[in-house]
Amino acid sequence: MKNKYLKGAHLSERKFKEILRLFAEDLTATQIANISGVSRVTVNSYLKKIRHQIARHCESLSPSDNHNRSVAPARITHASPVEDGDVSVKTEVGRTVKPVVFGIYRSSDRLHTEILPDVSRSMIHSVVRSSRSILEMQGAAEKIRRFSNVVDLGQYRLYNLENEGAISIADDVDAFWGLTKHRLAKFKGLNRSTVYLHLKECEFRYNNRNEDIYETLLELLKSQPLSLS
């Protein structure tokens, strides 16, 4: 079936564009399946491919010195994935489950994010308290201080790391974090292995907040079609 946005599609271009429009409106896979009449399994499969393409697009726009660091976080298993195949990052057992931490930085007029698998909660607290001795031994200061902010998703907490005198991006970061918190919370739990895809989707949505997300996605997928293989 001919579909210029999805190679090898068994779905008409019209139906795929309907799914894409509903995705652009930020509906869940269940809502999209109910409205479009396409099975939730199929919708989930397409949404995952769309999110992978969004992540690749965001990576391509990151500064060259960061480009290869954000490709994919380590796969972390989590008990019982939830609806829509997504993330349970907020946990009541923060002492035994390593939190998902990501950094935020700005380049030109865009915000970029990066998962930090080697950064612990104690490292963040040490940086915030400017307790450098332990950090220097662990080699963590360099990993964290290049970001303006870091987020501990285990506690849904944003930390400001900007040095005095730095050009503040606080308003941008607060707006981005507000969007990200709202989007992740609505899933009521996400599989840790797909946090990265949802984080990059939030990054994409925020950086294109003044654009028509649906039209932006159409242009992206027209130039870089999805593939079922």
TAPEJO-V411184 format. One line per field, one symbol per residue. ss: DSSP state (@ for helix, = for strand, . for the rest). psi: psi as a letter, one per 20 degrees, with the letter a starting at -180 (. if undefined). burial: b if it has 16 or more other C-alpha atoms within 10 Angstrom, else e. Layout:
ss = ???
psi = ???
burial = ???
//
This chain:
ss = .....==.....@@@@@@@@@@@@....@@@@@@@@...@@@@@@@@@@@@@@@@@@@@@@.....@@@.............@@@.=.............=======..======.....@@@@@@@@...@@@@@@@..@@@@@...====....====.........@@@@@@@@@@@@@@@@....=.@@@@@@@@@@@@@@@@.....@@@@@@@@@@@..==..
psi = ppoiiopkqjpqhghghgghghghjkqrhgggghghjqqhgggggghghghghgghgghhiqqhiigjijgprqppqqpnqaqjkapnhpqilhhhppqppqqprppcjqqqqppnhjprhhgghgghiknhggghhikhghhgiiqhqqpoihjlppppjpqpiqopkggggggghgggggghhiilpqphijggghghggggggikhjrohghghgggihhmqrpi.
burial = eebbbbeebeeebeebbebbbbbbeeebbbebbeebebebeebbebbbbbbbbbbbebbeebeeeeeeebbebeeeeeeebebbbbbbbbbeeeeeebbbbbbbbbeeeebbbbbbeebebebbebbeeeebeebeeeebbeebbebbbbbbbbbbebeebbeeeeeeeeebbeebbeebeebbeebebbbbbbbbbbbbbbbbbbbeeeeebbeebbebbeeebbeee
//
